[in-house]
Amino acid sequence: MRTSIQIGRIIGIPIRLHFTFLFILPLILVTFAEGPGPMGLGEAEELSRFLRYSVAGIAASLFFLSLLLHEMSHSYVAMKYGTKIKSITLFIFGGLALMEDLPRDPEKEWRIAIAGPLMSFALGGLFLFTYLGIRAVNVVIYEPFRILISSIGLLNLVLATFNLLPAFPMDGGRVLRALLAQRMQFLKATRRAVFVGKTFAVVLGIIGFMPDPFLLYSTGEVRILFSPWLTLIAAFLFIAATEEESATIIYAALEGTKVRAVMRAENTVVPQSIRIAELEEKMRREKNAEYAVVNESGDLKGLITFNELKKLSVEQRHSLTVSALMNPLDPMRDTISEGEEAIEALKRMLGNKKNSLAVVEEGSGRIAGIITKRDLSMHVELLKGNT
Ligand SMILES: [Zn+2]
């Protein structure tokens, strides 16, 4: 499903808008046009609706630009370290710069992570100093613009502070992990940072439902002090922290491992001319579910798995040959060289929605084995027990 659209390109980076951004935009418009000060124009009753919404439109654009500059700032530093930026997407919780092969060097990682909040602090400072400057020298300025300047300044400060929360996937979580990683293994640092993030999320979740203690004490009335929104954000942070942990565990477990160390090298080939019934018998005997299909001269022609067999009737199993049922080989998507990194095999499977790849010998291109998602996760599980 396409959930975002490209709206342009800046220094070669595609800028995308996520559909959830469409919900936040009217919210900003209404909050600014109707809400109370210091963030809104609601108290300026003498202003016409049209004027209030026009200024709110400018506010929304400036907010959008602030988010963009925050992400551009991450991207700029990452690009200086040679990382490719695939895209920048703006969605309901803010922005996300999609980077290819993020450096695993803690020194670089924390610089990339801190660049965004620093930009937001700088923007917040710029707007607030402008606001204070205008007040100090008594320049006469159109009142809605004064409120506009101060609220965009405040919004940027909120953005910077919120992003510095020490929880994944906020920038603060990445900074914390990078600082820890300078003193311990990357995996261990991730686990610590994830633990801090989860603790933080739980506390935030409880605060979201906490009743106002003074009101409870004086009148016995139960009223939520902050907002249940906090609990929603906390849940989001908790899930994201868990995801970051498992992604890093897989990455760390597979790092430095070659495809040939994880692949299955025996009983992986089936001739294309045999009947499906024979293949089924072979699968049962060899206890395998994935095979590389070869022709008479041993050239790789396709892949076949137990999944394809399941839909067939008994008659079909006896009449059809493997070549009729196999998935023809697309060398770019279905094969990997035995000397490549195992993590590369995982990326290829996830990217092309495949569960197995044919492993080929370097140079000759002949079949060397089969690698499956199951093999990879088994490898990860075994290593997890050792850390
Ligand atoms: Zn950021």
Boltz pocket constraint, residues with backbone or C-beta under 6 A from the ligand:
constraints:
  - pocket:
      binder: B
      contacts: [[A, 70], [A, 71], [A, 74], [A, 95], [A, 113], [A, 116], [A, 117], [A, 163], [A, 171]]
      max_distance: 6.0
